[in-house]
Every structure is written in C-alpha cells, then in structure tokens.
Amino acid sequence: MFKASVILKNAREDKDLSLEEISKKLKISTKYLRAIEGEQKSEFPDEPYCSLIIKDYANFLGLNGEDVISLFRRDFASDSKSAATTSAQFSITPQFTFRLATIVVICLFVGYIVFEYLKFNQPPELKVNWPLSSNSAEITGITDPESTIKVNNDTLIVDQSGSFHKSLDLSQPNTKVVVESKSPSGKTTTVEKTY
C-alpha cells in the first residue's frame, strides 16, 4: 500500500522532472512540493490549499488527482489518529467514574470484612472495678456484650451493655479473685487480684 507522497515522488522521477520545474509550471512554491513529498506536515499549507496543490500536482503528473487526494487524506488521517491516541489527555468519563466507584466499593467491602474478622478473633476487652478490701465485696465490670464472664469459675450473666457484677466473700486472707472474659471465638482475657 503506497502513500500519496511516494506515488507523487515516483511519478515525478519517472518523468525526470525536478521540483523547481514543476514549481514554475504550476506556480506552486517548491517549499510546499518538498513538504508533500517528504510528508513534513508542519510545512503543509492550510486547507483547502493543500488539497488543491496535491490535486494540481497529481493531474500535472498524469495521475488521477481525486484518487491521490483520497490517499493523502487517508495517510494524514491515520497519522493524526495515531498521534491523538498517543497524546490522549486524562478526562473523567462515565466509564472512569463507574470503574472508580466500583473499586472504592470493593475496597470498602474488603476493609469491612477484614475489620470484622480481626474484631471477631481478638480477645474481648475487660475492665474490672475492684472494691476496697473488706469481708464481702461487690465486683463489677464491663466487657463485650457477646462474651461469657467467669468470676472464680462461676459463670455470670452479661447484660446488653456488657456490664456484670458478683458478690464475693473475702473473709479469708489471701483470697484470689480471677475474672475471665471469653469471646464467641474462644479468645480469653483474664485479670486477677489477691485480697
């Protein structure tokens, strides 16, 4: 598949004509003829003059001017398309917005799953309010509402806010109090104090 510039140059050389001779006969600047044969697009004259020059040049060489113009436009259009695709600028399109929204939703979903997994597999928080030493004490505290609480191996009921309480007899010296909170995943948090 030949380019229009190659066809024009080959036809001119077959007729053994110089660019200067054609320039004098057609009254077209040699600068434009060189630019057309050399495909120097920056030197092309503006339209419609460029198409007229190519048509006159082709007709002078005995070629079909309309066909050569069609080839030239095809060559020039394919070059401008490839240049446009390589220098495409960033723009926000509906497709880009959709892809970005999809990525954000997926990242949020994955983050939520990871957060819930870590929350499920970590030991529960346990805060115990230790009473001052006395013969009987009321041990209170707070933990995760889904956890199970044991005070000295006695299972307690945890209310919806995670609070619990237990009365103990501390009359014997060096009484050890162990409070254990166990999550549904089996992780435990233990605190202890000796009275």
C-alpha positions in Angstrom: 0.0 0.0 0.0 1.7 3.1 -1.2 1.4 6.5 0.3 0.3 9.5 -1.7 3.7 11.2 -1.2 5.5 8.2 -2.5 3.2 7.9 -5.6 3.8 11.6 -6.4 7.5 11.4 -6.0 7.9 8.2 -8.1 5.7 9.7 -10.9 7.8 12.9 -10.9 11.1 10.9 -11.0 9.7 8.7 -13.8 9.1 11.8 -15.9 12.5 13.1 -15.0 11.2 16.4 -13.6 12.7 18.5 -10.9 10.6 20.2 -8.2 11.8 23.6 -9.5 10.4 22.8 -13.0 7.0 21.8 -11.6 7.0 24.8 -9.3 7.5 27.2 -12.3 4.8 25.5 -14.5 2.2 25.1 -11.7 3.1 28.3 -9.9 3.4 26.4 -6.6 6.2 27.0 -4.1 8.9 24.3 -4.0 8.6 24.5 -0.3 5.1 23.0 -0.4 6.1 20.4 -3.0 9.0 19.3 -0.9 6.8 19.1 2.2 4.2 17.0 0.4 6.8 14.5 -0.9 8.7 14.5 2.4 5.5 14.2 4.5 6.5 17.2 6.5 3.1 18.0 7.9 4.3 21.1 9.8 5.2 22.7 6.4 1.8 21.9 4.6 -0.3 24.8 3.6 -3.7 25.2 5.2 -6.7 23.6 3.7 -8.2 23.8 1.1 -5.0 25.0 -0.5 -3.1 21.8 0.4 -5.8 19.6 -1.3 -5.8 21.9 -4.4 -2.0 21.8 -4.6 -2.0 18.0 -4.4 -4.7 17.7 -7.0 -2.9 20.0 -9.4 0.4 18.3 -8.8 -1.1 14.8 -9.4 -3.0 15.9 -12.6 0.2 17.5 -13.9 2.0 14.2 -13.5 -0.8 12.4 -15.4 -2.3 10.8 -12.2 -5.9 11.0 -11.1 -6.0 14.0 -8.7 -9.1 12.9 -6.8 -7.6 9.4 -6.1 -4.3 10.9 -4.9 -6.2 13.4 -2.6 -8.1 10.4 -1.2 -4.9 8.6 -0.5 -3.3 11.7 1.0 -6.3 12.2 3.3 -6.2 8.6 4.4 -2.5 8.8 5.1 -2.9 12.1 7.0 -6.0 10.9 8.9 -4.3 7.7 10.1 -1.2 9.7 11.3 -3.4 12.2 13.1 -5.4 9.4 14.7 -2.3 7.6 16.0 -0.9 10.9 17.3 -4.2 11.6 19.0 -4.3 8.3 20.7 -0.7 8.6 22.0 -1.3 12.1 23.3 -4.7 11.5 24.8 -5.3 13.5 27.9 -6.8 12.3 31.1 -10.5 13.0 31.2 -13.3 12.0 33.6 -15.8 9.9 31.7 -18.8 7.9 32.9 -16.7 4.7 32.4 -13.9 6.1 34.5 -16.4 7.2 37.2 -18.1 3.8 37.2 -14.7 1.9 37.5 -13.5 4.2 40.3 -16.8 3.8 42.2 -16.6 0.0 41.8 -13.0 0.0 43.1 -14.0 2.1 46.1 -17.0 -0.1 46.9 -14.8 -3.2 46.7 -12.1 -1.7 48.9 -14.7 -0.7 51.5 -16.2 -4.1 51.5 -12.9 -5.9 51.8 -11.9 -3.4 54.6 -15.1 -4.1 56.5 -14.6 -7.9 56.2 -11.0 -7.6 57.5 -12.1 -5.4 60.3 -14.9 -7.8 61.4 -12.5 -10.8 61.1 -9.9 -9.1 63.3 -12.6 -7.9 65.8 -14.0 -11.5 65.9 -10.6 -13.1 66.5 -9.2 -10.7 69.2 -9.6 -11.2 72.9 -12.5 -9.2 74.4 -11.9 -6.1 76.4 -12.3 -6.5 80.1 -12.5 -3.7 82.7 -13.0 -4.7 86.4 -13.8 -2.3 89.2 -12.1 -3.8 92.2 -13.6 -3.0 95.6 -11.5 -2.0 98.6 -10.6 -5.0 100.7 -13.3 -5.9 103.1 -15.1 -9.1 104.3 -17.6 -9.1 101.4 -17.1 -7.3 98.1 -19.2 -6.4 95.0 -17.1 -7.0 91.9 -18.3 -5.1 88.9 -17.0 -4.5 85.4 -17.7 -4.2 81.7 -16.8 -6.4 78.7 -18.0 -7.2 75.3 -21.8 -8.0 75.4 -21.3 -11.2 73.5 -18.6 -12.6 75.9 -19.0 -15.0 78.7 -17.8 -13.9 82.1 -16.5 -16.2 84.9 -15.5 -15.0 88.3 -13.6 -17.7 90.2 -15.1 -20.2 87.7 -18.7 -19.0 88.4 -20.4 -18.1 85.1 -22.2 -14.7 85.2 -24.8 -13.1 83.1 -23.7 -10.1 81.0 -26.3 -7.5 80.2 -26.8 -5.9 76.8 -24.3 -3.1 77.6 -21.6 -5.6 78.7 -21.9 -4.9 82.4 -21.6 -7.6 85.1 -21.5 -7.9 88.9 -20.8 -10.6 91.5 -20.8 -10.5 95.3 -17.9 -12.4 96.9 -16.9 -13.4 100.5 -13.4 -12.1 101.2 -13.3 -13.1 104.8 -10.3 -15.5 104.4 -6.9 -13.9 104.0 -5.1 -14.0 100.6 -8.3 -14.7 98.7 -7.6 -14.8 95.0 -10.2 -13.4 92.6 -9.9 -14.4 88.9 -12.2 -12.7 86.3 -12.2 -14.3 82.9 -13.9 -13.0 79.8 -14.3 -15.4 76.8 -15.3 -14.3 73.3 -17.5 -16.3 71.0 -14.4 -17.2 69.0 -12.8 -18.7 72.1 -10.3 -15.9 72.9 -10.0 -15.0 76.6 -8.9 -12.1 78.7 -8.1 -12.7 82.3 -7.4 -10.3 85.2 -6.8 -11.3 88.8 -6.3 -9.8 92.2 -5.5 -11.1 95.6 -7.2 -9.7 98.8 
